[in-house]
Amino acid sequence: MSFQLQHPYEFAPKFSKRVAYFCMEFGIHQPLKIYSGGLGFLAGSHMRSAWELKQNMVGIGILWKFGYYDQIRKSDQSMDVLFQEKVYGFLVETNIKFTVKISGHDVWVTAWYLPPEIFKTAPIFLLSADLPENDYLSKTNSHKLYDANPETQVAASILLGVGGAKLLEKLNWIPDIYHLNESHALPLYFYLYSQVRDTEALKKKVVFTNHTPEAAGNKKTHLALLEKMSFLGDIPLAEIKAIAKVEGDMLDHTLTAIKLSGRSNAVSKAHCKTLQAMWSDHENIKNIIAITNAQDFSYWHNDELYSALAKKDDGALRRVKQKAKCELFEVIADQCGEIYNEHVLTIVFAKRFAGYKRADLLLYDMERFHRLVTNKERPVQIIWAGKPYPMDYAAISVFDRIANLCKTYSNCAILVGYELKLSRLLKGGADVWLNVPRITREASGTSGMSAAMNGAVNLSIHDGWFPEFVRDKSNGFVISPCEPSLPEHLQDEKDAASLYELLENEVIPMYYDYPEHWLAIIKNGMKDIVPGFGSNRLAAEYYEKLYSNL
């Protein structure tokens, strides 16, 4: 009997339109390690909200045999990368098999199914080329998320885009809307176009979300390589250049996705302005709207904290927060051999290590940093965590620098294994959630949302989602950003000075000298984060603003 797709719920009438959601990574739950960072966390929250709202949606991803990677330590505490095979007994074999063309050759593809009931998500299919019918090179197309080899990256995009479309055909589940969550699945468009040769018709079916203005997240590839790899399907190169309005020999993946989609969205109001400025001289840019990212409240929030908040029991709220800090500090003791104090102000910087996120901004002025962490009257504890891209040696060197520094200070620690489980513990244990990206570079930055759901106070640069949420000194603290046109070293200097000033003169004194005011900020953050930054709002808004009236 062939595999049948069946949602386990009746669709809410306003969410009955069929939507296929293509994403390279999904952060569903700790046991399923097919994500790297914020994009995956967002996609996971979206799929959970699709379940909660009873939406007619299906997720399409890839079953990465080795995941992203496992972050471990070398003997000297510096970071190391481990690629370890993952096995998932809870996934269901569909026994569906078909081929896609990669480099002119047939590559066999199968799909694994994540039943919605396992983690309370919309149905999700995960594609794999790790089949005995394929040679080793073809199998590697689904081995590592964001493989360092450019040709393997192109092949993975074909697997996701074309493989996903063919899978849906095999399932006889043809979407009303194809949603490309980032441009990784761009070959999907060329596959669909080859069937109808009508860009205007496809614009009524294809939408696109961009999650970053960073160059690393907006690939440009030589058309000759894409043609050789079968990325463009069987469409002649001249026709590709005509429909995508390509000038020159490089294909801008993000810009092409925007041009060929009926509607596109940025992931915050600030990000929307950034994208419109980046591509103001291109057509279809006016079709970019802002749908701010969000996180699933039901998954992330601390229920005991919100129960205490509802009962207006400040004593219980403090006790629950201290309990959460103690749970995190067990991990600190285990990984780093340090015993942290739940009564001490705890600052957490935890996110994917990338240059623009500036994990080491606190270390910009080491004299000032030393005074901060050696103050006995108003002590602080600092925790870093984050997984760099495994071949980003600059980011890994930042991790290693911090790891070495932490050997000197018993109140500083850096953790490995920043995934969903550790993320939850860090947000529960943080008093201050620190976010210091270079201004205009943070598209959204959702970690602060789930931090607020766990009673952490956001201390952030005024970028991404934060301007839509923050009321300075009422539900968080704003680090006044410098002028973004300044050279990067001057931006770092000025932002670091603003950060030290805020910590020394406002944040730390308030925590110790005005505990009632500090508690009020915690409670305001917990109240203000919902419903506006819960993913049920996001999932509904996608149907209302992105999927309708194309």
Salt bridges, closest charged atoms under 4 A:
ASP70 OD2 - LYS86 NZ 3.05
ASP106 OD1 - LYS101 NZ 2.60
ASP130 OD2 - LYS65 NZ 3.29
ASP130 OD1 - HIS143 NE2 3.20
GLU133 OE2 - LYS97 NZ 2.76
GLU151 OE2 - LYS228 NZ 3.74
GLU200 OE2 - LYS203 NZ 3.66
GLU214 OE2 - ARG441 NE 2.78
GLU239 OE2 - ARG197 NE 2.95
ASP249 OD1 - LYS241 NZ 3.87
ASP281 OD1 - HIS282 NE2 3.56
GLU283 OE1 - LYS245 NZ 3.88
ASP303 OD1 - HIS301 NE2 3.42
GLU304 OE1 - LYS323 NZ 3.33
ASP314 OD1 - LYS523 NZ 2.97
GLU342 OE2 - HIS343 NE2 3.83
ASP360 OD2 - ARG401 NH1 3.67
GLU419 OE1 - LYS33 NZ 2.98
GLU419 OE2 - LYS387 NZ 3.18
ASP431 OD2 - LYS325 NZ 2.63
GLU442 OE1 - LYS357 NZ 3.37
ASP472 OD2 - LYS473 NZ 2.80
GLU488 OE1 - ARG438 NH2 3.80
ASP492 OD1 - ARG358 NH1 2.83
ASP492 OD2 - ARG438 NH2 3.08
ASP495 OD2 - ARG358 NH2 2.76
GLU501 OE1 - ARG368 NH2 3.35
GLU504 OE1 - ARG368 NH2 3.00
GLU506 OE1 - LYS473 NZ 3.31
ASP513 OD2 - ARG378 NH2 2.25
GLU516 OE2 - ARG318 NH2 2.89
ASP528 OD2 - ARG471 NH2 2.36
GLU541 OE1 - ARG537 NH1 3.34
GLU541 OE2 - LYS545 NZ 3.26
